[in-house]
Each structure stands twice: as structure tokens, then as C-alpha cells.
Amino acid sequence: MGTEMVNVDEIPFPPQIAIATKPLSLLGHGITDIEIHFLQIKFTAIGVYLEPEIVGHLQQWKGKPGNELAENDDFFEALIAAPVEKFLRVVVIKEIKGSQYGVQLESVVRDRLAEADKYEEEEEEALEKIVEFFQSKYMKKNSIITFYFPSTSPTAEIGFATEGKEESKIKVENANVVEMIKKWYLGGTRGVSATTISSLANTISAELAK
């Protein structure tokens, strides 16, 4: 891995990040965007950091090209389930109210939980706390949202940092909510960012080929 910053839509991402115990490598990156009347509006740039050892958990896909893996949701299920640390760094491109982001996260996660028949009172409470956390935030350009998923417990730590303010964090302890947040960003063909999914698939395909 190089030490050069990786630019994702002109936003620099470090090639490695040390979170808890080990350095995690930037294995995928992309953007979230929408096209309105042929005009592309970009919302966020995303970097996915994983323990390089994740490749050992994905050996059954060795030899498959990246474009094939990008379409394979079983591959991404295995990636999400692999017992390694995962870290998402999401940088705001187009400013947005924190409440809008919180509600977006809530509705996606709630819908997925309902579909899987896992939406109960505990999940609702956990989501309410996340919405509350984002409620007071203002996400100006270059603000950073982070999601840290430890390898040993089904929890998540969500962080938010913006210029001139100290980083604030919230811990999510509901395993079902955590799983759906992972799937929102890393869930293969249903992931929020096709460019990120494609990038992850290509990088891991190349790593598996070594």
C-alpha cells in the first residue's frame, strides 16, 4: 500500500487509518449522487477501510473478476460477516442538514429491518437515538461522518466532525440496526453507492488473485 493520499472526487482519503489495534486499508471508495435532468448532484465521498486479512475470509471468490463480484450479493454478505474491523469515512460534498441525513439513515434501516421481520421496539429506540444525534448537526462541505464496526462485537460507533467543532460520537448497541447500517453502505447491489461497491469488488478481486 502506498502512502499517497487517494483522491475521491477531489477529496483526499488516507490510504490507511489506524483505529483500534491494527491499521486498516482503504479497499474501496466512491460517491453517493443523484441525477436530475441530466445534472449530476454529488452528496458524499465514501472510503471503506478494512483489515487486509479480510481477503482470507473471501477465498471462495478467488479468480472471479471484479465486475462479477460487484453483482454478487453473497460475496458482500460474506464481506459484511467477516470477523474483521471495518471503518467507513463519509465526507460531505453537498451540504445538508444533519436531520435530513439522520432521517434518510433511519428510513433505509427501518425498511430493511421491516422487510427482514426484525423491526421491534428496541430497534425503533436505537434508530431514534441516531436521529437525535444527527438532529442538531449541520453538515457543511468537508464535514466527516464515520462508522466504526469492531470485529469482536455487533456494535457500531458513529462519529461526526466538522470544522471548528470537536468530534461527537454515539454508540449503537442494537445488533440488527448495526447490521442494516453495514448493508446500507456495503450491501452489494442494494448498497447506497454503486461506485463504492464496484471499487471494493475490483480491489478485493485483485487482492485475491495475488
DAMO-V806179 format. One record per pair of residues at least 24 apart in sequence whose ideal C-beta (glycine too) atoms are under 6 Angstrom apart, sorted by the first residue. I is the first residue (numbers start at 1). J is the second residue. If there is no record, write none. Layout:
BEGIN
i = [I;I]
j = [J;J]
END
This chain:
BEGIN
i = [1;8;9;11;11;13;17;19;19;22;24;24;24;24;24;25;27;27;28;28;28;28;29;30;30;30;30;31;32;32;42;43;44;44;44;45;45;46;46;46;47;48;48;49;50;51;51;53;54;54;55;55;57;62;65;66;66;66;69;69;70;70;70;73;73;76;76;76;80;80;83;84;85;85;86;87;88;88;89;90;91;92;92;92;95;95;95;96;98;98;98;99;101;102;102;106;108;109;109;112;113;113;118;122;123;123;123;126;126;126;133;154]
j = [25;45;45;45;91;47;49;87;148;51;49;50;51;85;87;52;200;203;196;199;200;203;199;193;195;196;199;195;192;193;93;94;90;92;93;91;93;90;193;196;89;88;200;87;86;84;85;84;82;84;207;208;82;208;205;201;202;205;201;205;197;198;201;188;189;186;187;188;182;186;151;151;150;151;149;148;147;185;146;145;144;139;141;143;139;140;141;139;134;137;139;135;134;131;134;131;184;177;180;180;176;180;176;174;174;176;177;172;174;177;170;178]
END
